[in-house]
């Protein structure tokens, strides 16, 4: 069985968050791991500044979201096929796995622009080519995608 967890990455150095386990991030940023959180508590922890949240399900899928001003700026799913299969199993609309594979390069390149804009607004440094490469990578362990995104935008050392 894989990992089930939620993550919050946000500006700050000293604040302690209840029930969270702090992971390493560059100075000025915090990276916290929690047991899986519902949407509302996760958004409350994100706060109103620049932040990234992520939720991992069984290490098969990881939904990563960029935030600013309490508003979602971008979202990416690592393990899209597992995500689509889970949605379909619950009777929810789900994209075709073949279509996901065919459109991956285009979707990754488009989202990379949004991630880089978010990073620059947050005082970080990132480039579209590096972020695109991260988004196009099929990670065997979905949460490794979060680690790669954090590295690409400079929140963790890559």
Residue frames relative to the residue before (quaternion, step in Angstrom):
aa qw qx qy qz dx dy dz
X 1.0000 0.0000 0.0000 0.0000 0.00 0.00 0.00
X 0.3796 -0.7496 0.5051 0.1973 3.55 -0.91 0.93
X 0.7075 -0.4572 0.3509 0.4090 3.50 -1.38 -0.10
X 0.1044 -0.7190 0.6842 0.0634 3.51 -1.24 0.75
X 0.2910 0.7619 -0.5265 0.2402 3.59 -0.48 1.15
X 0.2459 -0.7056 0.6331 0.2021 3.51 -1.38 0.23
X 0.1653 -0.7834 0.5955 0.0665 3.54 -1.15 0.69
X 0.0703 -0.7481 0.6576 0.0546 3.51 -1.22 0.65
X 0.0478 -0.7690 0.6372 -0.0186 3.53 -0.86 1.08
X 0.1906 0.7935 -0.5512 0.1737 3.58 -0.60 1.11
X 0.6632 -0.4846 0.3833 0.4224 3.53 -1.32 0.25
X 0.5444 0.6024 -0.4799 0.3323 3.53 -1.22 0.58
X 0.2587 -0.7753 0.5577 0.1448 3.54 -1.25 0.41
X 0.8365 0.3291 -0.1139 0.4230 3.55 0.74 -1.07
X 0.5575 0.6434 -0.3991 0.3404 3.59 1.11 -0.46
X 0.2469 -0.7410 0.6072 0.1459 3.56 -1.05 0.84
X 0.1980 -0.7800 0.5853 0.0989 3.58 -0.91 0.91
X 0.4958 -0.6791 0.4610 0.2836 3.57 -0.79 1.06
X 0.8517 0.1709 -0.1555 0.4703 3.54 -1.16 0.79
X 0.6187 0.5516 -0.3496 0.4366 3.58 1.22 0.15
X 0.2878 -0.7082 0.6188 0.1808 3.50 -1.33 0.50
X 0.3100 -0.7861 0.5092 0.1634 3.56 -0.60 1.16
X 0.1914 -0.7658 0.6093 0.0752 3.52 -1.00 1.00
X 0.6304 -0.5645 0.3807 0.3728 3.58 -1.24 0.32
X 0.0817 0.7471 -0.6557 0.0724 3.53 -1.06 0.92
X 0.6322 -0.5254 0.3935 0.4117 3.56 -1.26 0.28
X 0.6831 -0.4796 0.3532 0.4227 3.55 -1.26 0.40
X 0.7711 0.3315 -0.2678 0.4731 3.53 -0.97 0.90
X 0.7366 0.3233 -0.2013 0.5589 3.60 1.29 -0.12
X 0.2140 -0.7425 0.6213 0.1299 3.55 -1.23 0.61
X 0.0828 -0.7632 0.6388 0.0512 3.55 -1.16 0.69
X 0.0355 -0.8310 0.5526 -0.0527 3.55 -0.51 1.25
X 0.1955 -0.7440 0.6277 0.1195 3.55 -1.13 0.78
X 0.0586 -0.7868 0.6143 -0.0106 3.55 -1.04 0.92
X 0.5685 -0.4725 0.4877 0.4644 3.55 -1.28 0.08
X 0.6810 -0.4908 0.3184 0.4404 3.62 -1.10 0.54
X 0.1852 -0.7917 0.5792 0.0585 3.55 -0.85 1.11
X 0.4950 -0.6004 0.5307 0.3359 3.54 -1.20 0.56
X 0.7178 -0.4809 0.2959 0.4072 3.56 -1.25 0.42
X 0.6900 0.5095 -0.2992 0.4182 3.62 0.75 -0.99
X 0.6889 0.4446 -0.3106 0.4810 3.67 0.78 -0.85
X 0.6153 0.5463 -0.3490 0.4486 3.58 1.06 -0.70
X 0.6710 0.4912 -0.2958 0.4702 3.59 0.89 -0.92
X 0.6198 0.5347 -0.3473 0.4575 3.61 1.02 -0.70
X 0.6706 0.4867 -0.3003 0.4726 3.59 0.99 -0.80
X 0.5754 0.5869 -0.3725 0.4310 3.59 1.12 -0.64
X 0.2446 -0.8017 0.5085 0.1970 3.58 0.97 -0.85
X 0.6535 -0.5501 0.3814 0.3532 3.53 -1.29 -0.42
X 0.6113 0.5509 -0.3607 0.4390 3.58 1.22 -0.03
X 0.7178 -0.3584 0.3287 0.4983 3.53 -1.30 -0.36
X 0.1640 0.7847 -0.5770 0.1563 3.57 -0.84 0.99
X 0.1957 -0.7134 0.6523 0.1652 3.50 -1.41 0.22
X 0.0791 -0.7595 0.6423 0.0663 3.54 -1.03 0.81
X 0.0223 -0.7854 0.6183 0.0168 3.55 -1.24 0.45
X 0.0921 -0.7559 0.6442 0.0725 3.51 -1.21 0.61
X 0.1907 -0.7819 0.5911 0.0541 3.51 -0.88 1.11
X 0.1029 -0.7812 0.6140 0.0467 3.57 -0.99 0.88
X 0.8556 -0.1509 0.0449 0.4932 3.54 -0.52 1.29
X 0.5507 -0.6364 0.3546 0.4074 3.59 1.24 0.53
X 0.5242 0.6351 -0.4085 0.3937 3.60 1.29 0.20
X 0.8018 0.0550 -0.0103 0.5950 3.57 1.10 -0.68
X 0.0616 -0.7743 0.6298 0.0056 3.52 -1.17 0.70
X 0.1712 -0.7741 0.6054 0.0705 3.56 -0.65 1.18
X 0.0887 -0.8042 0.5874 -0.0155 3.57 -0.56 1.24
X 0.0457 -0.8143 0.5778 -0.0298 3.56 -0.80 1.09
X 0.2484 -0.7469 0.5999 0.1437 3.56 -1.01 0.87
X 0.1274 -0.8075 0.5758 0.0109 3.56 -0.94 0.98
X 0.0997 0.7478 -0.6564 0.0049 3.51 -1.32 0.39
X 0.8349 0.1087 -0.1105 0.5282 3.56 -0.89 0.93
X 0.6437 -0.5304 0.3183 0.4507 3.58 1.16 0.54
X 0.6450 0.5024 -0.3083 0.4863 3.58 1.31 0.14
X 0.4983 -0.6396 0.4969 0.3094 3.55 -1.05 0.80
X 0.1972 -0.7956 0.5669 0.0821 3.58 -0.88 1.00
X 0.7860 -0.0972 0.0878 0.6042 3.58 1.10 -0.71
X 0.0696 -0.7878 0.6105 0.0430 3.56 -1.25 0.41
X 0.0200 -0.7790 0.6265 -0.0167 3.55 -1.10 0.80
X 0.2219 -0.7596 0.5977 0.1289 3.55 -1.15 0.69
X 0.1871 -0.7228 0.6556 0.1131 3.54 -0.83 1.04
X 0.7555 0.2496 -0.2326 0.5593 3.58 -0.78 1.03
X 0.0869 0.8591 -0.4988 0.0756 3.55 1.03 0.85
X 0.6397 0.5262 -0.3425 0.4434 3.59 0.96 -0.79
X 0.6477 0.4962 -0.3159 0.4842 3.61 0.93 -0.84
X 0.6300 0.5361 -0.3208 0.4614 3.58 1.03 -0.82
X 0.6729 0.4872 -0.2872 0.4769 3.58 0.92 -0.94
X 0.6521 0.5103 -0.3165 0.4628 3.59 0.96 -0.82
X 0.6405 0.5127 -0.3242 0.4710 3.61 1.01 -0.77
X 0.6453 0.5100 -0.3198 0.4703 3.58 0.97 -0.82
X 0.6629 0.5063 -0.3041 0.4601 3.58 0.90 -0.92
X 0.6381 0.5366 -0.3201 0.4500 3.59 1.02 -0.81
X 0.7055 0.4218 -0.2506 0.5113 3.58 1.17 -0.58
X 0.5590 -0.6384 0.3722 0.3760 3.57 1.29 0.19
X 0.4905 0.6500 -0.4335 0.3861 3.58 1.25 0.35
X 0.6004 -0.5412 0.4195 0.4130 3.60 -1.15 0.43
X 0.0074 0.8075 -0.5879 0.0474 3.56 -0.90 0.93
X 0.4752 -0.6686 0.4845 0.3040 3.60 -0.99 0.76
X 0.5619 -0.5784 0.4810 0.3439 3.53 -1.31 0.45
X 0.5077 -0.6716 0.4433 0.3078 3.65 -0.80 0.96
X 0.6326 0.5216 -0.3409 0.4600 3.62 1.03 -0.70
X 0.6432 0.5121 -0.3168 0.4729 3.57 1.02 -0.80
X 0.6077 0.5479 -0.3496 0.4564 3.59 1.03 -0.75
X 0.6759 0.4942 -0.2930 0.4615 3.57 0.89 -0.94
X 0.6766 0.5098 -0.2942 0.4425 3.58 0.92 -0.90
X 0.7596 0.3870 -0.2009 0.4825 3.58 0.96 -0.82
X 0.3898 0.7637 -0.4555 0.2396 3.61 1.26 -0.15
X 0.6891 0.4792 -0.3324 0.4302 3.68 0.64 -0.89
X 0.6675 0.4985 -0.3008 0.4642 3.58 0.93 -0.88
X 0.6818 0.4846 -0.2898 0.4650 3.59 0.88 -0.92
X 0.6437 0.5211 -0.3202 0.4600 3.59 1.00 -0.81
X 0.6598 0.5051 -0.3109 0.4613 3.59 0.92 -0.88
X 0.6620 0.5010 -0.3099 0.4634 3.60 0.96 -0.84
X 0.6941 0.4613 -0.2953 0.4672 3.59 0.85 -0.87
X 0.5798 0.5957 -0.3783 0.4072 3.59 1.05 -0.67
X 0.6063 0.5460 -0.3518 0.4590 3.59 1.05 -0.71
X 0.6712 0.4880 -0.2978 0.4719 3.61 0.92 -0.88
X 0.6392 0.5200 -0.3267 0.4630 3.60 1.00 -0.79
X 0.6636 0.4956 -0.3056 0.4697 3.59 0.93 -0.87
X 0.6325 0.5117 -0.3360 0.4745 3.62 0.97 -0.75
X 0.6321 0.5210 -0.3205 0.4757 3.59 0.99 -0.87
X 0.6662 0.5163 -0.3008 0.4462 3.58 0.87 -0.97
X 0.6598 0.5002 -0.3124 0.4657 3.59 0.89 -0.87
X 0.6488 0.5065 -0.3158 0.4719 3.61 0.97 -0.82
X 0.6901 0.4589 -0.2646 0.4931 3.59 1.18 -0.60
X 0.5514 -0.6366 0.3832 0.3792 3.60 1.28 0.11
X 0.5343 0.6079 -0.4052 0.4252 3.57 1.22 0.46
X 0.3614 -0.7150 0.5547 0.2248 3.52 -1.29 0.21
X 0.1710 0.7653 -0.6038 0.1433 3.56 -0.83 1.01
X 0.1936 -0.7683 0.5918 0.1486 3.56 -1.19 0.41
X 0.6404 -0.5852 0.3559 0.3476 3.52 -1.12 0.81
X 0.6540 0.5268 -0.3348 0.4274 3.62 0.86 -0.86
X 0.6783 0.4872 -0.2984 0.4621 3.61 0.88 -0.87
X 0.6660 0.4863 -0.3078 0.4746 3.57 0.93 -0.87
X 0.6197 0.5369 -0.3457 0.4563 3.61 0.98 -0.79
X 0.6535 0.5176 -0.3155 0.4534 3.59 0.90 -0.89
X 0.6370 0.5187 -0.3231 0.4699 3.58 1.00 -0.79
X 0.6968 0.4831 -0.2814 0.4494 3.58 0.85 -0.95
X 0.6768 0.4941 -0.2892 0.4628 3.58 1.10 -0.63
X 0.5789 0.6136 -0.3709 0.3884 3.59 1.21 -0.36
X 0.2998 -0.7293 0.5917 0.1677 3.53 -0.98 0.96
X 0.1635 -0.8135 0.5552 0.0574 3.57 -0.23 1.30
X 0.4668 -0.6748 0.4937 0.2881 3.60 -0.87 0.95
X 0.7352 0.2236 -0.1339 0.6258 3.55 1.16 -0.73
X 0.4403 -0.7658 0.3995 0.2451 3.55 -0.28 1.32
X 0.6548 0.5234 -0.3405 0.4259 3.61 0.95 -0.75
X 0.5170 0.6108 -0.4258 0.4222 3.61 1.24 -0.21
X 0.5670 0.5832 -0.3769 0.4430 3.58 1.21 -0.45
X 0.6232 0.5210 -0.3337 0.4784 3.58 1.03 -0.78
X 0.6435 0.5193 -0.3180 0.4639 3.58 0.88 -0.95
X 0.6713 0.4990 -0.3010 0.4580 3.60 0.92 -0.87
X 0.6268 0.5164 -0.3388 0.4750 3.62 1.00 -0.75
X 0.6607 0.5103 -0.3064 0.4575 3.58 0.89 -0.93
X 0.6457 0.5055 -0.3132 0.4790 3.58 1.07 -0.71
X 0.6699 0.5245 -0.2999 0.4315 3.57 0.94 -0.89
X 0.7317 0.3820 -0.2380 0.5119 3.60 1.11 -0.61
X 0.5738 -0.6543 0.3503 0.3463 3.60 1.26 0.06
X 0.4524 0.6823 -0.4665 0.3351 3.61 1.17 0.40
X 0.7544 0.1433 -0.1220 0.6288 3.56 1.20 -0.49
X 0.5349 -0.5931 0.4790 0.3641 3.55 -1.20 0.43
X 0.3331 -0.7625 0.5182 0.1979 3.57 -0.79 1.00
